[in-house]
């Protein structure tokens, strides 16, 4: 007979503890699961900001700022609460625009009136200069706008638009999706200045909007995140996943406020200033960049607990008893060029890296090329033509520039495109030959021995490649179209090419561009380019941003219609900042034969 042994007190205690631990584990798993489910439910319940149902382009209608009412008070840009009562920010729809067929680079006797667009080759869109902004960051230059209220550059340092940059991008993406349903895009490309000041959170907001994630457009103490419209989290719509999109590098993507190298500039605490708890102090940088190291004014931040984003902590140092403080945020950190590029691999849209490859990203080499459609002999060459961080310049870093590595790479890409019988598009941030060279312009070609090529030599190289169709760019926040006429227009008109700029999604007219490329019946190429206003819904946050962008036009009056500092006869006026046209390009005899073969093959496949 077996005798059951009674457990002693130690064994009883041990068994009891095991039971308690098991019970607690079950409770933790249950609670954890409940938290995850609640968080997921909260994410699903975050609402988006739908656009208007009528999606049109500027060929149908344009946004026209209203005239300021007679007798209206003259107000300052920062007096946002006074805009509406004084008639600022109002606008109406005007007629659509179409400059028609541009034959600037075609032979003198070419008429083209009987030519028809026979084969569509490519359809794509460009966005540029989105300037996603962390308006609560401590190291901005907001106060300089008050020191220079009449300068248009001041509006880039402060305006009410800065509260709504993610919302405008979201509206633009939704508009692109709607147009994609009408005429499918083969791809899209962003031409740089995704961020306003190379911050991690700014770049994540940008990518996450395009990816269709939940956006929390606030930082630091997240003031107003539950009460103020522009601070509330929302779900972005996301780009249609059937549209691949690509990325170019802009100066704001790797320089502080697009102007000063973070680690190689005049001021040595710039990197720390991003994650500091103290509001940035400096002198009048617009008067002289060397004033960076003269702490004369606190530059201020947005008070995002207020509906109009009132500015706080701004003014002369003598007016403050102690340095003004903010809640620091590690997500405000400044990204190195390599880090900025690698972030594009953390995405749910296509392709991974959005053009960049990891090997080049590790080196900070932001140039690459791609063929959008395998059957169509067109190559896009994405070129980084921004300045280097270590170039030693004390000037504003907004100039066009190619170091030796990038210049040699471009020469090889162009030669390879000619050899392969490919038509070519160069996509870069900085346009060429539309501004005086430095120092005559802060956005002109940089005159410095470190620049591997002069502007005349660059243009001569481009003219030597007859398969180059177009240079597309952003940077100047304009919709300028320029013709580069062949140096031998009689015997070799095919050496001419076009340059098309895309304006900013931040500043008026807040547009993106579409391109439709056709092979014509006479084997010329037509590029139909069209500006598009995001289809903002009445009362939406993107509509508020449009109103504030209009107000900037009315108060500061930056020239978006007739800016032509080089007096180029091929640069035409841009009514209300927009410009649409059909741009015609002559092909070489060899490319005409190749495209005729392409046409025959395309017809046989139908």
VENURBEL-V515053 format. One record per residue. N is the residue number from 0. PHI is phi as a letter, one per 20 degrees, with the letter a starting at -180 (none if undefined). PSI is psi in degrees with one decimal (none if undefined). OMEGA is omega in whole degrees, -180 to 180 (NA if undefined). Layout:
{{N PHI PSI OMEGA} {N PHI PSI OMEGA}}
//
This chain:
{{0 none 130.6 -180} {1 e 147.8 180} {2 d 124.9 180} {3 f 123.1 -178} {4 e 128.4 180} {5 f 135.6 -180} {6 f 142.0 179} {7 e 175.3 -178} {8 f -34.3 180} {9 f -44.2 -179} {10 f -40.8 178} {11 f -44.0 180} {12 f -41.5 -179} {13 f -44.1 180} {14 f -39.3 179} {15 f -41.1 179} {16 f -40.8 178} {17 f -41.6 179} {18 f -42.2 179} {19 f -43.2 -180} {20 f -43.0 179} {21 f -41.8 180} {22 f -45.2 180} {23 f -39.2 178} {24 f -43.8 179} {25 f -41.6 179} {26 f -42.4 -180} {27 f -43.1 179} {28 f -41.4 -179} {29 f -46.3 180} {30 f -44.8 179} {31 g -43.6 178} {32 f -39.7 179} {33 f -39.9 178} {34 f -44.8 180} {35 f -42.5 180} {36 f -40.4 179} {37 f -42.9 179} {38 f -43.2 179} {39 f -39.0 179} {40 f -42.3 178} {41 f -40.1 179} {42 f -42.6 180} {43 f -31.6 -176} {44 e -14.5 177} {45 f 127.5 -175} {46 e 159.1 176} {47 d -171.0 -179} {48 c 86.6 -177} {49 f 150.7 178} {50 e 177.5 177} {51 f 158.5 -178} {52 f -25.8 180} {53 e 107.2 -177} {54 d 109.4 -177} {55 c 167.6 176} {56 d 176.7 179} {57 f 0.0 169} {58 f -21.7 178} {59 e -37.8 -179} {60 a 158.0 -179} {61 c 154.3 176} {62 e 121.2 -176} {63 d 118.3 176} {64 f 139.3 176} {65 f 157.4 173} {66 f 144.6 177} {67 f 131.8 -180} {68 g 143.8 178} {69 g 132.6 179} {70 n 2.4 179} {71 f 145.0 179} {72 f 142.1 175} {73 e 119.9 -175} {74 d 166.1 179} {75 e 159.4 -175} {76 g -34.3 -176} {77 e -5.7 -179} {78 e 60.1 -173} {79 f -35.8 -178} {80 f -16.0 -179} {81 e -4.0 -176} {82 g -57.7 -170} {83 f -44.5 -177} {84 f -21.4 180} {85 d 6.6 174} {86 n 14.1 179} {87 e 142.6 178} {88 n -1.0 180} {89 e 151.7 -176} {90 b 170.5 176} {91 b 164.8 176} {92 e 131.9 174} {93 d -178.1 -178} {94 f 158.1 175} {95 f 166.1 -178} {96 c 149.4 177} {97 b 113.4 -180} {98 f -4.7 177} {99 m -155.3 -175} {100 e 124.1 179} {101 d 123.1 -176} {102 d 22.6 -173} {103 g -36.2 -175} {104 d 10.3 178} {105 e 162.4 177} {106 g 150.8 -173} {107 g -35.8 -176} {108 e 0.5 -178} {109 f 133.0 -179} {110 d -55.9 176} {111 m 5.1 -176} {112 f -30.1 -178} {113 e 1.1 -177} {114 f 140.2 178} {115 d 152.9 177} {116 e 113.5 -171} {117 e -48.9 -175} {118 c 123.2 175} {119 f 126.1 -178} {120 e -42.2 -170} {121 a 143.5 173} {122 c 126.5 180} {123 b 169.3 177} {124 c 156.9 174} {125 c 138.3 166} {126 c 155.5 -179} {127 b 155.2 172} {128 l 56.5 -180} {129 f -34.6 175} {130 l 51.7 175} {131 g 125.9 -167} {132 c 130.4 168} {133 e 94.2 -174} {134 f -8.0 178} {135 e 1.6 -179} {136 f 144.1 -175} {137 f -13.5 -171} {138 d 49.4 177} {139 e -177.5 178} {140 c 40.5 -173} {141 g -43.0 -173} {142 f -22.7 -180} {143 f -28.4 178} {144 f -34.8 179} {145 f -30.0 177} {146 f -27.1 -178} {147 c 65.7 -172} {148 f -20.4 -177} {149 e -9.8 -178} {150 e 131.6 179} {151 f -30.0 179} {152 f -25.6 177} {153 f -33.2 179} {154 f -18.8 175} {155 f -18.1 179} {156 e -26.8 175} {157 b 131.0 164} {158 a 163.5 180} {159 f -17.8 179} {160 g -29.0 -173} {161 f -17.7 179} {162 f -14.4 -168} {163 c 22.1 -173} {164 f -38.3 179} {165 f -33.7 -178} {166 f -36.7 178} {167 f -41.4 177} {168 f -42.6 179} {169 f -42.4 178} {170 f -38.7 179} {171 f -42.4 180} {172 f -43.0 178} {173 f -36.7 178} {174 f -40.4 176} {175 f -44.3 179} {176 g -41.1 -180} {177 f -41.5 177} {178 f -34.0 179} {179 f -33.7 178} {180 f -28.1 179} {181 e -49.2 178} {182 c 107.1 -174} {183 g 137.4 174} {184 e 141.4 174} {185 e -30.4 177} {186 a 172.5 171} {187 c 158.5 177} {188 b 135.4 175} {189 e 127.5 -170} {190 e 21.2 171} {191 o 171.8 -173} {192 l 52.5 172} {193 f -42.6 -179} {194 e 163.9 172} {195 e -31.4 -175} {196 b 43.8 173} {197 l 36.7 179} {198 e 149.8 178} {199 f -47.3 -177} {200 f -33.6 177} {201 f -44.0 180} {202 f -39.5 179} {203 f -41.3 177} {204 g -42.7 -179} {205 f -53.3 -179} {206 f -41.1 -177} {207 f -32.2 174} {208 f -46.5 -179} {209 f -32.4 179} {210 f -11.7 179} {211 m 36.5 -180} {212 e 173.4 171} {213 f 128.4 -176} {214 d 128.4 172} {215 d 92.9 -169} {216 e 45.7 -179} {217 b 167.0 -178} {218 b 177.6 179} {219 m -119.9 179} {220 e 2.8 177} {221 l 44.6 180} {222 g 136.4 176} {223 m 6.5 -175} {224 f -21.9 179} {225 d -6.4 -173} {226 c -27.3 -174} {227 e 129.0 -170} {228 g -47.3 -176} {229 f -8.4 179} {230 e -15.5 -174} {231 f 140.8 174} {232 f 149.6 178} {233 b 162.5 177} {234 e 121.0 175} {235 f 151.2 -178} {236 f -38.6 -179} {237 n 144.8 178} {238 f 140.4 175} {239 g 124.0 -172} {240 f -7.9 176} {241 e -4.7 179} {242 d 110.3 173} {243 f 141.9 177} {244 c 148.5 -172} {245 c 163.7 -171} {246 c 138.0 170} {247 d 159.9 -178} {248 e 134.3 175} {249 d 167.5 -178} {250 f -34.2 178} {251 f -13.4 180} {252 e -15.3 179} {253 b 10.3 172} {254 c 148.9 177} {255 f 120.0 -175} {256 l 32.5 177} {257 m 10.0 -167} {258 c -36.6 -170} {259 c 132.1 174} {260 f 135.2 -175} {261 f -39.3 -175} {262 d -8.2 -176} {263 c 17.1 -175} {264 e -169.4 -177} {265 f -24.8 -176} {266 d 130.7 -170} {267 e -7.8 -179} {268 d 19.0 -177} {269 f -45.6 -178} {270 f -42.5 179} {271 f -30.3 -176} {272 f -24.2 179} {273 f -40.2 -175} {274 d 17.4 -178} {275 f 162.6 174} {276 d 7.4 -177} {277 d 135.6 -180} {278 f 138.3 -175} {279 f 138.6 176} {280 c 134.1 180} {281 b 177.0 175} {282 e -165.1 -178} {283 f 91.0 -177} {284 f -29.3 179} {285 f -30.8 177} {286 f -37.0 -179} {287 a 118.8 -180} {288 g -24.0 -179} {289 f -14.0 177} {290 f -1.6 175} {291 g -35.8 -175} {292 e 14.6 177} {293 d 98.3 -177} {294 f 81.3 -178} {295 e -31.1 -176} {296 c 139.2 165} {297 f 133.1 -168} {298 e -13.6 172} {299 n 162.8 175} {300 b 164.4 174} {301 f 137.5 170} {302 e 95.2 -172} {303 e 10.5 169} {304 e -1.3 -179} {305 d 146.0 -175} {306 f -26.1 -179} {307 d 10.2 178} {308 m 49.6 180} {309 g 149.9 -179} {310 e 132.4 177} {311 c 162.5 177} {312 m 39.8 179} {313 c 135.3 176} {314 q 179.8 -179} {315 g 144.6 -179} {316 g -33.4 -176} {317 f -17.2 -180} {318 e -1.2 -177} {319 d 133.4 178} {320 f -29.0 178} {321 b 159.5 -180} {322 g 130.0 179} {323 f 141.9 -174} {324 d 151.2 172} {325 c 167.0 174} {326 f 119.7 -178} {327 f 159.6 -178} {328 b 117.8 -179} {329 f -21.8 179} {330 f -6.3 175} {331 e -0.5 -174} {332 g 147.8 178} {333 f 136.2 -180} {334 e 137.2 168} {335 f 159.8 177} {336 g -41.9 -180} {337 f -41.6 180} {338 f -40.6 179} {339 g -46.0 -179} {340 f -42.8 -177} {341 f -25.6 -178} {342 f -22.2 -179} {343 f -4.8 174} {344 e -10.3 174} {345 e 85.5 -171} {346 b 156.1 177} {347 d -3.3 176} {348 e 175.1 -170} {349 d 152.7 -9} {350 e 164.0 176} {351 g 131.5 -177} {352 n -18.1 178} {353 l 46.2 176} {354 o -36.8 180} {355 f 148.9 171} {356 d 154.9 -172} {357 f -35.4 -179} {358 f -47.6 179} {359 f -35.4 178} {360 f -36.8 178} {361 f -24.0 178} {362 e -10.7 -176} {363 m 21.1 -179} {364 e 104.8 -170} {365 e 39.6 177} {366 d 142.1 176} {367 a 171.7 175} {368 c 158.9 178} {369 b 157.4 176} {370 d 110.8 -174} {371 f -39.5 -179} {372 c 120.6 -173} {373 g -33.2 -176} {374 e -10.4 -176} {375 d 123.2 -175} {376 f 67.2 177} {377 c 129.7 178} {378 d 138.2 175} {379 d 123.5 180} {380 d 109.5 -178} {381 e 116.5 -170} {382 d 129.0 171} {383 e 106.3 179} {384 d 32.4 174} {385 e 165.5 -178} {386 f 163.9 177} {387 e 152.9 178} {388 f -30.2 -174} {389 d 28.0 -176} {390 f -8.0 176} {391 m 0.4 -178} {392 f 139.3 175} {393 e 1.3 -179} {394 e 168.6 174} {395 f 133.5 -174} {396 e 61.4 178} {397 d 13.1 -174} {398 e 157.9 171} {399 f 140.7 -171} {400 a 141.0 171} {401 c 120.9 174} {402 f 178.2 -174} {403 f -43.2 -178} {404 f -45.1 -178} {405 f -37.2 180} {406 f -46.1 179} {407 f -37.1 178} {408 f -43.4 180} {409 f -43.9 179} {410 g -43.2 -179} {411 f -40.2 180} {412 f -41.3 179} {413 f -44.2 179} {414 f -40.4 180} {415 f -36.7 178} {416 f -41.7 176} {417 f -45.8 -177} {418 f -33.8 -179} {419 e -1.7 -178} {420 m 42.6 180} {421 d 135.4 166} {422 f 149.8 -171} {423 c 142.8 173} {424 c 129.6 173} {425 e 126.2 178} {426 d 116.2 -178} {427 c 170.3 178} {428 e -47.3 -173} {429 e 124.3 176} {430 f 167.2 -177} {431 c 144.8 170} {432 m 30.4 173} {433 d 0.2 177} {434 c 153.7 172} {435 g 150.0 177} {436 f 157.6 179} {437 f 144.3 5} {438 e 11.7 -180} {439 f -19.3 178} {440 b 143.5 179} {441 f -8.1 180} {442 c 12.5 176} {443 e 178.2 -180} {444 f 136.4 -174} {445 e 126.6 177} {446 e 98.1 -177} {447 b 141.5 180} {448 g -24.2 178} {449 f -21.1 177} {450 f 120.5 -171} {451 f -13.2 -177} {452 b 139.1 174} {453 f 162.0 180} {454 f -44.9 177} {455 g -39.8 -180} {456 f -34.6 176} {457 f -47.0 -179} {458 f -38.4 178} {459 f -40.4 178} {460 f -44.0 180} {461 f -40.3 178} {462 f -23.4 -178} {463 f -1.3 -180} {464 d 94.0 -174} {465 f -14.6 180} {466 e -4.4 177} {467 f 120.2 -179} {468 e -42.4 -165} {469 a 146.4 169} {470 d 122.1 177} {471 d 143.2 -173} {472 b 169.9 174} {473 c -124.0 168} {474 m -50.8 -173} {475 e -1.7 -180} {476 m 35.7 -179} {477 c 162.4 177} {478 d 36.2 -176} {479 f 140.1 170} {480 d 129.7 -178} {481 c 141.8 176} {482 e 129.9 170} {483 d 96.3 -175} {484 f 141.3 -179} {485 g 142.0 174} {486 f -15.6 177} {487 c 72.8 -172} {488 f -19.7 -179} {489 e -50.6 -175} {490 e -21.6 -178} {491 b 61.9 180} {492 f -20.3 -179} {493 f -11.7 179} {494 e -3.6 175} {495 e 156.0 176} {496 b 168.0 -178} {497 d 154.8 169} {498 c 128.0 -178} {499 c 122.4 178} {500 e 150.5 175} {501 d 130.9 -177} {502 f -179.2 -176} {503 e 144.1 171} {504 f -11.1 179} {505 e -53.6 -174} {506 e 156.1 177} {507 g 133.4 15} {508 e 13.1 176} {509 l 63.5 -175} {510 c 160.7 165} {511 d 175.1 -177} {512 c 151.1 168} {513 d 152.2 180} {514 c 131.4 171} {515 c 121.1 -177} {516 d 131.9 -176} {517 c 147.3 166} {518 e 118.7 -175} {519 e 170.6 -177} {520 f -22.3 178} {521 d 18.2 179} {522 m 22.4 164} {523 e 170.2 178} {524 d 135.4 172} {525 d 133.9 175} {526 d 109.7 178} {527 e 111.2 -176} {528 d 137.5 -171} {529 c 132.3 174} {530 e 146.2 -177} {531 c 128.8 171} {532 e 134.1 171} {533 g 137.8 -176} {534 e 70.9 -174} {535 f 138.2 178} {536 e 144.9 178} {537 g 133.6 179} {538 n -1.6 -180} {539 f 167.3 178} {540 f -35.8 176} {541 f -31.9 176} {542 f -36.9 175} {543 f -42.5 178} {544 f -42.5 178} {545 g -42.4 179} {546 f -41.3 180} {547 f -35.4 177} {548 f -39.4 176} {549 f -41.2 180} {550 f -38.7 176} {551 g -42.9 178} {552 f -40.5 -176} {553 f -30.9 -177} {554 e -46.1 -175} {555 e -31.9 177} {556 m 53.4 171} {557 f 142.5 -175} {558 e 105.9 177} {559 d 0.3 -176} {560 d -34.0 -173} {561 c 20.6 -178} {562 f 113.6 -177} {563 b 69.0 -173} {564 f -18.0 178} {565 e 3.1 -179} {566 l 44.1 -179} {567 f 122.1 -178} {568 f -17.7 179} {569 e -8.8 177} {570 e 115.4 -174} {571 d 158.7 176} {572 g 149.6 -178} {573 d 91.2 -178} {574 g 129.1 -176} {575 l 28.1 176} {576 n 0.4 -176} {577 d 155.1 176} {578 b 119.8 178} {579 c 142.0 -180} {580 a 166.2 168} {581 d 117.4 -175} {582 d 121.9 -174} {583 d 137.9 -176} {584 c 131.5 175} {585 e 139.7 176} {586 d 156.5 175} {587 f 160.7 178} {588 g -39.4 180} {589 f -42.8 -180} {590 f -31.6 176} {591 f -43.0 179} {592 f -41.4 -179} {593 f -41.9 -179} {594 f -29.8 174} {595 f -39.8 175} {596 f -39.2 177} {597 f -42.8 -180} {598 g -44.3 -180} {599 f -43.8 179} {600 f -39.9 -180} {601 f -39.0 179} {602 f -37.0 -179} {603 f -27.6 -180} {604 f -19.1 -177} {605 f none NA}}
//
